[in-house]
Amino acid sequence: MMAQMKTLLGSLLMVAAALAVGCSKGEAVKPVERNPKEILTQRLQDVASGKMQQLGSAFGEIMNLIEEIKKTDAALGASLEEDGKALMSGTNPAGAKEIAQRMLQKLEAAPAPAAGS
């Protein structure tokens, strides 16, 4: 009985030590910064090239990226939003490619964000 108690106590101490070590506060991890213009450009290139025939959940991501762009460039974001809605409403893959190309041209023409933005 005493041997079982020692084994149980030893096991509990090992678990507590493992938790204490595993839960220690290490260096803070800085999240990777997303560049919404770059990501949107990649998604639209997939649509324009025909790699992405069905938008599905990618459409939600595209619209979220446009919302992020609107925070720093309202005019570009509003223009892209109009095209994004047209992209969503279309059922023709050729039309989607054309809209994606138009959106890519707008992104390429947009000025680069200022340093520190």
Buried (B, 14 or more C-beta within 10 A) or exposed (E): EEEEEEEEEEEEEEEEEEEEEEEEEEEEEEEEEEEBBEBBBEBBBBBBEEEBEEBEEEBEBBBEBBBBBBEEBEEBBEBBBEBBBBBBEBEEEEEBBBBBBBBBEBBEEBEEEEEEE
